[in-house]
Amino acid sequence: MYLLTGRHPSELINSKTNQLTWRNLAPRISIGLAQLIDDLMASSPADRPRNSQEIRQRIQAIANSDEPVKLANNKPNLVNNNTFEITQFPTNITNLPHKSIVNIWLVGGATLLLGLGLAGTLLYRILPCEILGHFKSCPDAIGEHLSYGEKILTPLSETPEKQKGVEAFQSGKYDKAVDWLKKAWSSEQGKRDPETLIYLNNARIEAQKAQSYTIAVAVPLDTNPLDNSSEGSYPGLEVLRGVAQAQDEFNQQPNGARIKVLIADDANNSEQAKKVAEALVKQEKLLAVVGQYTSDSTLAAADIYQKNQLVFVSPTSTSEELSNFGKSHQPNFFFRTVLSDRFTAQALAQYLNKQANQQKAAVFYNPRSKYSKSIFKEFSSRFKANGGKIVDDSLGRVSPVKALNQAAKKEAKVLVLFPNTQRGVWNQTLKLINTNDCKYLVIGGDTLYNSEILDVVSKKAAQCLVIAVPWHSMDSPNQEFPQAAEKLWGGSVSWRTALAYDATQVLIKALQTKNQLSRKTLQQVLANPNFQANGATGTIQFHSNGDRNDQESKPTTKLVKLVVNKQGNLMFVPLDTMPYVINSPP
């Protein structure tokens, strides 16, 4: 049981039923095998297999079966009527009947060991390589947090069809994987799932034995929404949509090579980002990475990519530290399709100085976040250069009520919010916006462009909020992209999706320039000052340090505000009908 779940059996006993509740912790076990294991550990001898011959026969039947992997019946219901129910297993067993535990461990355990001893070879064939670890090597093993289609990485995206498709992919049955993933993609739940679309395109490549170029996308996916050290998976899914859309469009061409995408989950954790980067650079066929999501994760992984000469194009990391990183490495393997914090800071400072006519600001930021610290620094210098004054920069270190009292004492006229999306910081930001309740004008950076703002912030509080973002669908330089995106995903998409689409388009364009490409030659193509690609945000070119060339492509920063639509819901709209023109920062 420990081999299958990584948990001691004592942690799996349900105190009410006295049964082991374990199946949801081993989702890659077929129902047939799970039932056999339960029968082997049954407390009553009458419920166990009669002899070793019956055990062998049942294992052989499972080995010969095409039964897809499914989660067993005792999986907790994670979604029910659009609400979440979190189920935890008991960890304190001090009050459980000692006799029951002994019965399960000694009687059922002895029977299980006997069965495994008699049929070990067959179990070796059945149990997935991920479970057997060092005892059984996986073909093209790529790590726990990486997948071409072998495992589901996005939480709460499982459907029966998707699970069957992933199981077929993992088994090398790519035609079956295509069939099941097509069904998953066309299902009601699967229509907005970018992971399913990426896996479907990857499965088609394998089934057709088509020539392909391999890229990866590294984003936070399987994260605990209650974990203060991590972000939720929603921004990661927004990035995946952009990559999936670009891949799907390109792979529909009748001839030529295809794009295969390896998905990597870095959990927006710096240490995991390093581990993911180490795993990615070892993939011999991998030519480039779209990612990471945040500046902190990108900076954590940057040295690893640079050392191993693997191109990485970030669609969302804006820290000025990355500009310096690119300058200090030649040849430089870092690029980004998003403008740096200088542009967001310039847009917000110019708005306060010229349009809102507000000269005193109190600032909320997280000094432990590279992104938050970067944009605060850039805003401060530009706001002060235009005559503004920051009267308080400590709002992030006190409660929302104290923050507003401090702002009032120091006669602030506007609240400036630069949070990163670390859960604890983000929750504090939401509370501050609601507590403010439109007493002050609130402005902020692109992290505030988030679906939680629409769901959690009150309508009154939200209407005093102005946000700077790199792109908005209503002001897109390329109007074909938002229309295609809405058709594909069933709704409008965020700036993260647009910039991820552009990062993928940049790689696709570069990969088409030569028949034989290596990691080094791909870098050379992107670094060429004459290189350009077209995307959702217009024409994309790069400076030598990997920053986007704003002089040539003229990307603009958009200021958006929240309004109540006809249905009574909040939505982001551009502050003006035309793009807000920002003077290029020095």
C-alpha positions, 0 to 999 in steps of 0.5 A, a space after each residue: 500500500 505504501 508503494 502505491 500511495 506513498 502513505 503509511 496504511 495507518 493514515 488511510 483508515 477511515 475511522 467510520 467504516 474501518 476500511 482503507 481509503 486509498 484509491 484516489 491516491 493511486 489514480 493510475 491503477 485500473 479499477 480491476 487491479 484496485 479491486 483485487 488489492 482491496 480483496 487481498 486486504 479484506 478483513 474477512 477470509 471469505 472475502 479474499 481470493 481463495 488461493 494463489 491460482 485465483 490471484 494469478 488468474 485475476 492478475 492475468 485477466 487484468 494484464 490482458 484487459 484494455 480497461 482504461 484507468 479510472 479513479 475508484 469509487 472512493 475518490 472524494 467529490 471535488 466539484 459539486 454544483 460549482 462548489 468545492 468540497 475538500 476531503 482530507 484523510 485522517 492522520 491521527 489514528 490514536 483513537 482507532 481500534 487497535 484490533 482492527 488495525 492489527 487485523 488489516 495489517 497482519 491478515 490482509 497484509 500477509 495475504 497481499 504479500 503472498 499474492 505478490 510473491 506468486 504473481 510478481 512478474 505480472 504485477 510488474 507488467 501492470 503497475 505503471 513505471 511511475 509507481 515502481 520507480 527504480 524497479 521499472 524504468 519509464 520509456 522516455 521518462 521526463 519527470 513528475 511535473 512534465 508531460 507530453 500527454 502521459 499524465 494530467 497536470 492541470 487540477 480539476 480538468 479530469 474527464 473520463 474521456 481525457 483520462 482514457 486518452 492520457 492512459 492510451 498516450 502513456 501506453 503508446 496507443 496513439 491512435 486510441 489517444 487521438 480518439 479519446 482526446 478528440 471526444 474529451 475536447 468536444 465535451 462540455 467540460 473539455 472545450 476550455 481545457 488547453 491541456 487537452 488540446 495540446 495533448 490531442 495535437 501531440 497524439 496526432 503527431 505520434 500517431 502520424 509519425 509526423 516530423 516535429 519540432 519540440 518546445 516546452 511551456 513552463 507554468 504554475 499548474 497543480 498548486 494548492 489554492 490555500 497554500 500561501 507560498 504558491 499561486 493558483 493554477 488560473 494564470 498558468 491555464 491562461 498561458 497554456 491557452 495561448 500556446 495551445 492556440 498557436 500550436 493548433 493553428 500551425 499544426 493544421 497546415 497540410 504539409 511540413 513539420 509540426 509543433 510538439 509541446 511539452 507541458 511543465 508545472 513549476 508551481 510558481 516555486 523557485 526551487 521547483 522552477 530550477 528542478 523543472 529547468 534541469 529536467 528540460 535542458 536534458 531533453 535532447 529534442 527540446 529546442 526552446 521553452 515558453 516561460 516561466 510565468 513570474 519574474 521570480 521563477 524565470 530568474 530562478 531558472 535563467 542561469 540553468 537555461 543560459 548555461 545549457 544554451 536553451 532559448 527561453 521566451 517569457 510571455 509574462 515576466 516583467 522584472 527589470 532584473 531580467 533586462 540586466 540578465 540579458 545584458 550580462 550574457 552574450 550570447 543571450 538565450 533569454 527573450 520576452 514578448 511582454 514589455 518590462 516594468 518600465 513601461 507599466 510604471 511610465 503609464 501609471 505615473 503619466 496617468 496620475 500626473 496628467 489625467 488624474 492630477 493626483 500627486 500624493 500616493 500610498 503604495 502597497 507592494 511586497 519587497 520579497 517579490 522580484 516583480 513587486 520590488 521591480 515595478 515599485 522601484 520603476 514607478 517611484 522614480 517616474 512618479 517623482 520625476 513628474 512632481 509626484 510624492 510617495 507619502 507611504 510605501 508600507 501598506 503591504 505590511 499592515 492590515 487593510 484598515 491600518 493601511 487606509 488610516 495611514 494613507 489618510 494621516 499622510 494625506 494620500 490621494 491615491 492607492 498604488 497596488 503592486 502585489 505579486 500573486 502569492 496567495 497571502 499577499 493577494 488575499 490582503 490586496 483584495 481585502 484592501 480594495 474592498 475595505 477602501 470601497 472607493 474612498 481613494 482612487 486605486 491604480 495598479 499593475 498587471 497582476 490585478 487583471 485577474 478573474 478573482 477581482 471580478 468575483 470577489 471585489 464589490 461593484 462599488 469598490 471596483 469602479 475606482 480601479 485603474 490597471 495597466 496591462 500589456 494588451 486588451 482584446 478590445 484594443 488588439 493590434 491584430 483583431 483576428 486573434 481575439 476573434 479566433 480566441 473567442 471562438 476557440 475558448 468560448 470567451 474573451 482571453 486575457 493579456 497572458 493568453 495573448 502574450 503566450 500566443 506571441 511567444 509561441 509564434 516567435 518560436 514557430 517563425 524562427 523554427 521555419 527559417 532553417 531546415 536544420 535547427 539546433 538550440 544555438 542556431 535558434 538563438 542566433 535567429 531570434 537575436 538577429 536584429 532583422 528577425 520579426 514575427 507577427 502576433 496578437 500584439 503586433 510585430 515582435 522584435 528583440 533587443 540584444 538583451 532579449 527585451 522586446 524592441 519597442 522602437 520598431 514594433 511600437 507595442 503600447 501599454 493599455 489602461 483598463 478600468 472595471 465597469 458593470 455590463 448589461 448583465 450586471 457583472 464586472 468586466 475590464 474595458 479600456 480606459 479610452 476607446 483608443 489605446 492610451 499613448 504612453 511616452 517611451 520611458 528612458 
